[in-house]
């Protein structure tokens, strides 16, 4: 009993072509997503570095204010020392 059906059906070829196209699209989307993620990671790293620099400046300013307050306390406690500092 012989059938005249082709071994490869046209709709199967169309399905394979569509599947290959979908895989290519997903690969392209994955590449673009990875690139955007790398850009965001670099931006976050730069922002973290700026934040650490700002924290350092704030700490130094706080220490300077404490030292200034200490010197003012000394000045007020010993008037003659205050005269020499001014």
C-alpha positions in Angstrom: 0.0 0.0 0.0 1.7 3.2 -1.2 0.6 6.6 -0.3 1.5 9.6 -2.3 2.1 11.9 0.7 5.4 13.7 0.8 7.7 12.8 3.6 8.1 16.4 4.6 5.0 18.3 4.9 4.9 22.0 4.0 3.3 23.1 7.2 6.1 21.4 9.2 8.7 23.4 7.2 6.7 26.6 7.8 6.6 25.8 11.6 10.3 25.2 11.7 11.0 28.5 9.9 8.7 30.3 12.3 10.4 28.6 15.3 13.8 29.6 14.0 12.7 33.2 13.5 11.3 33.2 17.1 14.5 31.9 18.5 16.5 34.6 16.6 14.2 37.3 17.9 14.6 36.0 21.5 18.4 35.9 21.1 18.3 39.5 19.9 16.1 40.5 22.8 18.3 38.7 25.2 21.4 40.5 23.8 19.7 43.9 24.1 18.5 43.2 27.6 22.0 42.1 28.7 23.4 45.3 27.2 20.9 47.5 29.0 21.5 45.6 32.2 25.2 46.2 31.9 24.5 49.9 31.3 22.4 50.0 34.5 25.0 48.2 36.5 27.7 50.7 35.4 25.4 53.6 36.3 24.6 52.1 39.7 28.3 51.6 40.4 29.0 55.3 39.5 26.1 56.4 41.8 27.4 54.2 44.6 30.9 55.8 44.2 29.3 59.3 44.4 27.3 58.3 47.5 30.5 57.1 49.2 32.3 60.3 48.4 29.3 62.3 49.7 29.3 60.2 52.9 33.0 60.9 53.4 32.4 64.6 53.0 29.5 64.6 55.5 31.6 62.7 58.0 34.5 65.1 57.7 32.2 68.1 58.0 30.6 66.6 61.1 34.0 66.1 62.7 35.0 69.6 61.8 31.8 70.9 63.5 32.5 68.9 66.6 36.1 70.2 66.7 34.8 73.8 66.3 32.2 73.3 69.0 35.0 71.9 71.3 37.2 75.0 70.6 34.3 77.3 71.3 33.7 75.5 74.6 37.3 76.0 75.5 37.1 79.6 74.5 34.1 80.2 76.6 35.5 78.3 79.6 38.8 80.3 79.6 38.2 83.9 78.6 41.9 84.8 78.4 42.5 81.8 76.0 39.6 83.1 73.9 41.3 86.5 73.6 44.5 84.9 72.3 42.5 82.8 69.8 40.7 85.8 68.4 
